[in-house]
Amino acid sequence: MISLGVMSGMNDSIDFDTAAIVAEELGAKVEHEVTITIEDRLFEDEEDATEDLVKRDPIVVVMGHVDHGKTSLLDKIRNSEVTSSEAGGITQHIGAYRVHDKAKNSITFLDTPGHEAFTSMRMRGANMTDIAILVVAADDGIMPQTVEAINHAKAAKVSIIVAINKIDKPEADVNRVKQELTEHGLVPEEWGGSTICVPVSAKTGEGIEQLLEMVDLVAEVKELKANPNRFAKGAVVEAYLDKGRGPVATLLVQNGTLHVGDSLIAGVSVGRVRAMLNDKGKEVEEAGPSTPVEIIGLSEVPSAGDTFNAVANEKLARDLVDKRKFLEKQEKFSSYNKVTLDNLFSQIEEGERKELPIIVKADVWGSVEAIKSSLEKLSNEEVKVRVIHGAVGAVNKSDVMLANASKAVIIGFNVRPDSVAKRAVKEHGIELRIYRVIYDAIEDVEQAIKGMLKPKIRERDLGTAEVREIYKISSVGTIAGCYITEGKVLRSAQIRLVRDGVVVVEDAIKSLKRFKDDVKEVAKGFECGIGLEKFNDIKVGDVFESFILEEYRD
């Protein structure tokens, strides 16, 4: 070892190459042990041969600010009505649709919600796709969520096409939008850049055909290809629990072909595809690359954004799921802080911080995540919002039991409590709130937090009095003969004594008299006698400022 320039002792570890050289010099053969994981045995990770690849449809995500007309634009593209059925006209779930343009080319669209609460959903949307259509309203211009959408698309290295919507409005200003786009690194083609901008109107349908042509053009340049002759792989777009059908997942096949009967693993969920529906609701037997399908047959609801793989060995898949669940549980436990001498003090301090535990139940996973991240963002120095449990499906008895044990509030989004849960809620006096629009849930929790905050205290000035005479009375102390120059002085108020512009003392009033009578208040223009609780060294010319302390909440 020394001759090789490696200074190591008996208990040191050395790298494989050094060990191999030393062993060979001593006439021994060394083999590198390769650990094969369950994932290696289950998933086909080798690259596809070029001759196996065929052209696939582009997957397009529609992004942009809330109310800028993303869903209306998609409606116009696929001639259906979605917005009218959405609560508050806001897209609450990710939807996936296939449309055909004039040239009979298929395009797969993902519709992502625009509200900032759905950042994580939108991030997943961008990471599943090839092209992002950024919808910007011509009358509104670029908004905070538009910038966020641009950043997600850039981070995912997705091609951006800008659809400047609402050009039918009289106040629409296309050039202003283009100008704002350049400020965020998107220079329109007609201004010498590489960003395609298409003025459209979701209302009249103007520019829609041109927009689809541009999508085809960009897809052609990108040369999108996949191998349909292999096990399917892709992403879970959305998932929820259906009372009759069990766990239902919307999957986007990105490579390979998914067949009915295939064994499937998605996150910590495993199962066999029992039935498969396309975006039109028709049953299909198989789904190739770039196809969104809804499947049933999984053991539990997977998380939106999970990667799914079709596998040959279902038993191995179940072993892998057990391993993943175990690791997930371990991670959860390790996140709880154990007390050590180092963190003891900070934990005691933390104890002063109030906590608002919340249980979130929603109809789909995307909403659970969105609500969870939005609510936890509301935490401040005094109150910590902690989502202790989030799941898909109706509010059930175990949720109520958990809420009772942890003194939590249950927030339901697009779900109802079952009959047993309803009784348990009444019995234990649990607060259960059901919402249809995500803004309302966030707003209510925000108000609740404000109620938990310690009230802040501020001073309210009442008036000022000038000391014109001093009377020293042996049984009482010093009494100041005062003239009220501004406002009024209350018997219950505090007094700040100011001498030559400097505050000498703050004190409470011991006595307030007009002539020989005790009074509760004296108004401007009147004279009175004021005696202070503790301070006696009052001088002629001092100014008394009268004020009260009041509690307030922002």
N, C-alpha and C positions, 0 to 999 in steps of 0.2 A: 504493500500500500504506500509506504514511504517513497519507494522508487518511482511510483506514479505521481508523487507530489500530493498524496491525500493523507493528511495527518488525522487519523481517526482512532479512537480507543475501542475497547472491547464491546461497549454497550451502544456505540453510535450506529445510526442507520446510514446506509450508503445507497446511491442510486443504482438502477439495474445495469446500466452500461459499465460502470466501474466494477460491479460484482462479476459481470460476465468476463471482463478482461482478466481479473485476478483468478477466477475459477479456471479459465482456459489455460492460463500459465501453469496451474497446478494439475492440469490434465483432467479437469471435470467439465461436464456439459451443463449449461444453465438454460432453462426454458422459462419464458415469461408466462406467468399464470394470468389467464384472461377471465375476468368475472363476467358471467352472462346473467343479466337480470331478467326478471319476468317480462319486462317491456321488450327486451331484445328478442325474446323467444316469440312474443305475441305479434309485434308490429313489423310490417315490411318497411324498412327504412332505406332500402337501396334506391339509388337514383333510377328514374325511368329511362330506358333507351330511347334515343331520338326517333327511331322508326315506329315506336309504340305510341308516340304522342299525336293527338289529333286536336284540331281547333276546338276551343270551347267558348261558350257565351261569356260576355263581360258581366261582372257583378258590380252593380252601381249602388252607391249609397247617396241618399239625398239628405243634405245637411243645411243648417242655417239657423237663424234666430227664430224664437217663438213668434207666431203670427205672421211670418213672412211668406206663408203660402206653400210650404213644402207638400203637405198632404193634398191640398187643392190641385197642385201641379200633377201629383201622381194620379189623382182622380181623373184629371183630364187625359192623362196618358193611358190609363187603363179603363176609362169610361165607367167608373163606379163611384158610389158615394160612401165615404168613410167618415169625413169630418162631422157630418150631421149627427152621427151616432156617438161621437166622442164626447165625454163630459167636458163642458166648457170649451168645446171645439179644439181641445189640445190632444195631440197623439200621446196615448199613455203607454202603448206597447210597441215593440219592434214588429213590423210586418214584413213579409217577403213575398214578392209577386214576380211573375214572368210576363213580359209583354212582347209583342211583335211589332216591328216598324213596317213602313211601306215596302221595304226590300225583303220582307219576310224573315229578317234576322231576329233572333231572340235576345232579349236583354233581361237579366235578373235584377230587380230593384229591391233595396232594403230601405224601409222608411224608418228613420230614427227620430225619436221625440226631440224637440228643440229646447225645452226648459233646462236650465242649468242643473237641476236635480238629476238629470239623466246623463251627466257627463260620462260616467263609467259605461253606460249602455252605448253612448255615441262613440266612445273610444273603441269599444269592441266592434261596433258597426264599421268603423274605418279600417280596423285591422283584418276584416274578413273580405275586403273589397279591392277592386282594381281601379275604379274610377269614382271620384266624388263629384256630385253635382252640388255646387254651393248656391243656395237660393238666397238672393238679396233683393229686398223690396226696393223698387226704384224711387218710391216716395220717402223711404225711411233711411236708406243707406246702410253702412256697416255698423252693427251693434256688438256689444260685448260677446254674445254667444257666437256671432259670425266669426269673430277673431279666434275664439276657442276652436270652432270647427276647422278653420284654416290651419291652426296649429296641429290639430289631431291628424288632419289629412297629410300635412307635411311630414309629421313624425312617422306615419305609417307608409311614407313614400308612395302615396296614391296620386294619380294624375287628377288635376282639378279642372272642371269645366264650370264656369260661372253662368247661372241662369238669372238674368236681371228681370225679376217678376213685377207684376202690377204696372206694366207700361201703359195700360188702358186708363190709368188715373190721370187727371189733369195736372196734378202736382209732381208727376214722375220726372226724374232728372237722371237719365242714363249716364251722361258724361260725368256727373258728380260721383256716381257710384264707381265708375272706372277710375276716377282720380283717387278715390279712397282706397281702391284695390291696390293701386301702385304703392301706396304708403305701407301696405302689408306684404310687399314683395311679389304681388301678382300683377304683372304688366300685360295689358290686353294685346292681342296679336296686331290689331290695327294701329297700336302705338309702338310697334316694334318689339313687343315682348313675345312670350310663348303661351300666354293664358287665353283660352278660347272663351269669349263672352257672347252669350246669345240673349238678346232681349225677347222676353216671352210674356204672355198673359194667360194665367191659369183660368181666367174668367172667359175670355173669348177664344182661346185656343191658338192665338197667334204665336208663331215661332216654335211651337211644339215639335213639328216635323223636323225643322232645322236642328233642334236640340238633339233629337234621336240620331240624326245623320252624323252629328259631331261625335256622339258616343261611339257609333260604329267606326268612325274614322280613327279615333284615339285607340279603340280596341284593336283595329287592324295594325296600327303602328306598333302596339305593345306585343303583338303576336302571342296571344294567350293560348296556351295549350295544356292538355292534361291527358292522362292515360286511363281510358275507361275500363281496361281489362285488368283490374287489380282490386284488392279489397278497398272499400270506400273509406275515405277520411275526410273530415270537415269540422264544422263548428256548430255548437248549439246556439241557435238564434234566440229562442225563447222556450220556456217550459212552464207547465202548470199542472195542477191536479184536477182531473175531471171526475165528477161523482160516479158516472157510469163506466167510463173507459179507463180510469186509473191515471197514472202519469202520462202526460201528452207532451211531446217535445217537437219543436220546429227545428229541423236540421238543414244546414246548407252544405250540400256535398261539394267538396272542393277538388277531390281527385278520386278516381276509381268509380265503381258503380255499386249502389246499395240495392239489395234485393229483399223482398219479403222473405222472412225465414232466417236472415243473417243474424249471427250473434254480434252484439254491440256493446261497447264499453264507452261511457261518457263520464269523465270525472270519477265520482264515487258511486255511479249508477251502472248497472249491468242488466242485460236482458236480451230478448230475441224480438226482431221486428215482426209483430203479429199482423199489422195492417199499415198501409202507407197511403196518404192522401196528398194530391198535388195542391197548388195554391187555388185551384178552382173548386176544390172539395171533392174531386173525383178520385176513386181508388186506382192506384197504379201498382204494378208489380216490381218495377225497378226505377231507379233515379240515377242519371249520369252526372258528370261534372257540371257545376254551376246551377244545379237544380235545388230549389227549396222544397222540402216535403215535411208533412206532419206525420209522426209515427207514434204508435202505441206498442207497449210490450216491455218497457223498462221497469226495473224493480222499484225505483223511486224517482222523484223529480230531480233531474240534473240541474246544475247552475247554468244560467245563460252565460255564454262565452267559453264554456268548457269545450275542449277538443274531443271529438268522438272518433272511434276507430271500429270498423267491422273486423272481427277476428275469426280465426278458424277453430280455436279451442276455447269453448265456453268455460270449462273448469278452470283453466289458467286465468281467464278473465276475472272469474269470481275471486280467485286467490289474490290477484292484483288489487281488486277493489277492497278486499279485507285489509291489505297492506296499506293502501291509501287512507282508509278510514282510521287505522291505528295511528298513522303519522299525523293525520289531521287532529286527532284527539290529543296526541302528545304536544302538538304545537299550541293547542288551546290551553292545556295545563301549564305549559312553560311560560305562557304570557301572563299568568298570575304572579304578582310580585311576592317573593318570599322575603321575610323580614331579616335583615342583617344589621349589624351595628352601623354600617355605612348609610343604609337608607332608612333607618328607624326614624330619624328626626324628620326627614322629608315626608314619610308616611304619616307621622303625627300631624304635620302641617296640612297634609292632604286631607286629613280627617276633618279639618275645618271647612273643606270645600263640600258643599251640599251636592247630592247626586240625584238625578232624575232617571230612574231605570225605566226603559220602555220595551214592550214586546211588539214587534211588527208582524202582521199577517197580511198578505196580499194575494191577488189572483195569479200573478206571474212573478218569476224570479227577478226580472229586470226591475220591477217596481219595488220589491223588497230592498234590493241594493240601493236604488236611487233614494228611497225614503231614509234608509239607514244612514247613508253618507250625508244627506242634507241635514238630518236631525243632529248628528254628532258634530257637525260644523257649528251648531248654535251654542256649543259649550263656551263658557267664559271663565274668568278667574274664580268666580264664586260658585257657579253651578256647572256641574259636568253632566252632560246628557250621555247616557250609556244604553245602547241597544243591546239588551242581554239575550234576546232570542229573535230570530227572524226566520219565517218559513212561509211556504205556499199553502193555501187552502183555507177552509173555514176556521173561525175561532172555535177551538174545542176545549173540553174540560181541563186537559193538561196545561193549556195556556193559562187558564184562570187560576189553576193551582200554583203555577209558577209565579204568576202576578201576585197572588196572595202571599206566597212565601217571601218574595223579594220586594214587596210593596211597589210593584211596577204598574204603569198605565198601559193598557192594550190599545194599539192603534190598528184598525182594520182598513184596508184599502181595496175597494171593489169586492169585499167578501162580507158574509154575515155570520153571526154566531149560531152554532147548532142549538137545539132545544135544551140539551143537558148543560151546555155552556151558559145559556141565558139564565137558567135557574141558579147556577153556581155564581154568576156575576151578581145577581140580586142577593143571594145568601151571604156572600163575603164582602159585599159593598165595594166591588172592584170598579175602577173607572174604565169604561170601554167606549171608544169613539170610533165611529165608522165614517169614512170619507169616500167621495167619488173623484175629487180633484186634489192633486198633490199639494197645491199652494195652500189650501185650507188647513191641511194637517200641519204644515211647517209654521204657518201663522199662529195656530192655536198653541203649539208647543212653545213658540217664542213668547207669547203672552204669559204662559204658565211660568216660564223661567223668570220673567220680569216680576212675577208675584213672589217668587222664592228669594229674590235678591234682597239683601238688607236694604231698608229704605235709606236714601241719602239724606243728609241734613244740610240745610242752607239757612243763611241769615236773611231776615226780612226787616229792613230799616223802617222804623215807625216815626221817629221825629228827633229833634234836638232841643236841648234846653241850655241856657247860659246861666252860670252861677254868678249872682249879683251881690250876695250877702252870705256871711257865715255865722251860724249860731252854735255856740258850744253849750250843751245842756248836760249837767253832770249825770243824771239818771239815764239819758238816752244816747249821748255821744254827739258827734258833729252833724248838724242839719244844714243843708245848703238851701238858701233862699234863691229860687230859680225863676227865670222867665222863659216860657216855651216859644222858641223862635220859628220852629217848623214842625208840621205834623202834630203828633201827640205823644204823651208818655203814659204807658200802662203800668199799673201796680204789679202786674205779673211779668213785666218785661225785664230783660237784662239791660244793664247800663255799661257803656264803654266811656271811661273818663279820658278826655283828650286835653292835653296841655301843650300849647304852642305847636300844635300839629302832630304831637307824639302821643301815642296811646300809653297812658300810665297804668291803667288797671281795667279789668272787666269784672263786674260785680253784680249782685242781685239787689233789688230795691227792698229795704226793710220797712220803710214807711213812706207814704205819699199823702200829703195833707194840703187842703185848701183852708186857710185860716185854722180853725181848731178841728175841722172835720176830716176823718179818713175818707179818701175817695179812691175809686177804681181807675180813673183816668183823668188827665188834664189836657185840654186842647190848646192849639196855637193861640197866642195873644193873652194867655192867662198866666198868673203867678202861682207858685206852689212851693212847698217845702219837701225836700227829698232827703231821706236818710238811707245810707248804704249798709249792707249786711256786715262787711268786714273792714272796709277802707274808711279811715277818718281824716286823712291828711288832705282835705279838700281846700282849694284856694279860690279866691275871687278871680273871675276871668276864665275858669275851667269850663269846658263844654261837655255836657252829658249827651251821649248819643244813645237813644233808646232803640232796642231791637229785640226780635224774638227769633228762636230757632224753630224751624218747621221741617217736617219730613216730607220727602217727595220721591216719586219714582219717575224714571225717564218715560 
